[in-house]
Amino acid sequence: MDFNKIKELDAKNYLTVFNRLNVCFVRGEGNKLYDSTGKEYVDFMGGVAVNCLGYNHPGLVAAISGQAARLIHISNIFYNEPQAVLCEKLVENTIFDRVMLVNSGAEANEAAIKLARKYFFNKGEKRSTILCAENSFHGRTLATVTATGQSKYSAPYAPLPGGFKHAPYNDFEALKAAMTDDVGALMLECIQGESGVVPAVYDYLVNAYALCKSRGALMILDEVQTGTGRTGKMFCFEHFGIQPDIVTLAKGLGAGFPIGAVLARGEAAAAFKPGDHGSTFGGNPLACAAANVVMDELLNTDLLTRIERNGRYLNARLSKLKKHNFVADVRGTGLLQALALSDKLKNAEVAGKMLHRGFVINACGNNTLRFAPPYTITKDEIDALADSLADLFANTNI
Ligand SMILES: Cc1ncc(COP(=O)(O)O)c(C=O)c1O
């Protein structure tokens, strides 16, 4: 179909929730994408930290097509082998005791919030409040926009669910003051992704963990963006030596196939009883077949080491751009990196120019450019990106 026709249909039919860029991708191969004119792009966005194995990955394609031919969906009132195998991998190779599978990050966070509340309900304790961070992002459902510490995402949807409050991120004293007796769980991102790839300060997260322990509150970490290897470890919290009670995963878990997960340990893992929560599609055989490939790549190859090494290289190459007065910061861990710009230069303008040059990068919150490429990105591709950005910035007169 002609691209103009696609745009016309989209403008006519789709709810007006997206400002789309003027490109229609039709296929991908490795770390490259191809648009409807045949133009090639190197992908440093990865479908926003999702397409972690790149495009047309032979193992992923074989697993999905093989499973599609056998059994796509079956109700969760029956057993299914790919699900049992995936959950065994998620439990045996992590600190967690149990898993529940859903379809997205927001749903994983909903499940985490419900699990924390059920834990205190079972104990007969009135501790339903979920303490979250300002500038966080946890999803688009009513509960998760309320947990999200950015009122632009929640204000139009009032009345919002009760039982959420917020404290400034990376401010331990403020967190301590907000940890009142009604707080049952603290919910944080180890790196605030959507609001500009802002990492938790080491002491803040470690002290927050100790505070949860001393107050008997659960710690929920939203690793929807940072989990399944993105930062060079299976979970980002491993960089901090802490052990949260509940963690959520989604984006990278299915390498593009929709799947989310909530993982819990200890008493929190026993809080749900049959009927307390559920999902029609969550953990269906097709989604689990995809996630099994991702887990195998992470567990049985040197992928985590490569993420760590190439992440450091990407950070080093981007850091050279700090010589420009409009580059405010370069930060991130593993293959989740960001370049923050000063007010003088708009991130969307840079992302647009880079798209024209054949590089897909993401303009995210607080005038930041986010880099979340497939884990398979190569040093040569990083060099090509950095050289092109350097050339663009050298020719930017402000
Ligand atoms: C940290 C975090 N949590 C939750 C979500 C929501 O995930 P989804 O869009 O799959 O519902 C996102 C999405 O960007 C995210 O970055």
Ligand as a Chemical Component Dictionary entry (heavy atoms), coordinates in Angstrom:
data_LIG
# 
_chem_comp.id                   LIG 
_chem_comp.type                 NON-POLYMER 
_chem_comp.pdbx_formal_charge   0 
_chem_comp.three_letter_code    LIG 
# 
loop_
_chem_comp_atom.comp_id 
_chem_comp_atom.atom_id 
_chem_comp_atom.alt_atom_id 
_chem_comp_atom.type_symbol 
_chem_comp_atom.charge 
_chem_comp_atom.model_Cartn_x 
_chem_comp_atom.model_Cartn_y 
_chem_comp_atom.model_Cartn_z 
_chem_comp_atom.pdbx_ordinal 
LIG C1 C1 C 0 9.475 1.842  33.616 1  
LIG C2 C2 C 0 8.219 1.572  32.836 2  
LIG N1 N1 N 0 7.175 1.016  33.449 3  
LIG C3 C3 C 0 6.030 0.738  32.793 4  
LIG C4 C4 C 0 5.881 1.051  31.464 5  
LIG C5 C5 C 0 4.597 0.733  30.756 6  
LIG O1 O1 O 0 4.766 -0.355 29.910 7  
LIG P1 P1 P 0 3.665 -0.696 28.799 8  
LIG O2 O2 O 0 3.667 0.409  27.812 9  
LIG O3 O3 O 0 4.116 -2.021 28.240 10 
LIG O4 O4 O 0 2.356 -0.816 29.500 11 
LIG C6 C6 C 0 6.938 1.637  30.775 12 
LIG C7 C7 C 0 6.805 2.002  29.358 13 
LIG O5 O5 O 0 7.506 2.798  28.814 14 
LIG C8 C8 C 0 8.147 1.906  31.476 15 
LIG O6 O6 O 0 9.188 2.479  30.867 16 
# 
loop_
_chem_comp_bond.comp_id 
_chem_comp_bond.atom_id_1 
_chem_comp_bond.atom_id_2 
_chem_comp_bond.value_order 
_chem_comp_bond.pdbx_ordinal 
LIG C1 C2 SING 1  
LIG C2 N1 SING 2  
LIG C2 C8 DOUB 3  
LIG N1 C3 DOUB 4  
LIG C3 C4 SING 5  
LIG C4 C5 SING 6  
LIG C4 C6 DOUB 7  
LIG C5 O1 SING 8  
LIG O1 P1 SING 9  
LIG P1 O2 DOUB 10 
LIG P1 O3 SING 11 
LIG P1 O4 SING 12 
LIG C6 C7 SING 13 
LIG C6 C8 SING 14 
LIG C7 O5 DOUB 15 
LIG C8 O6 SING 16 
# 
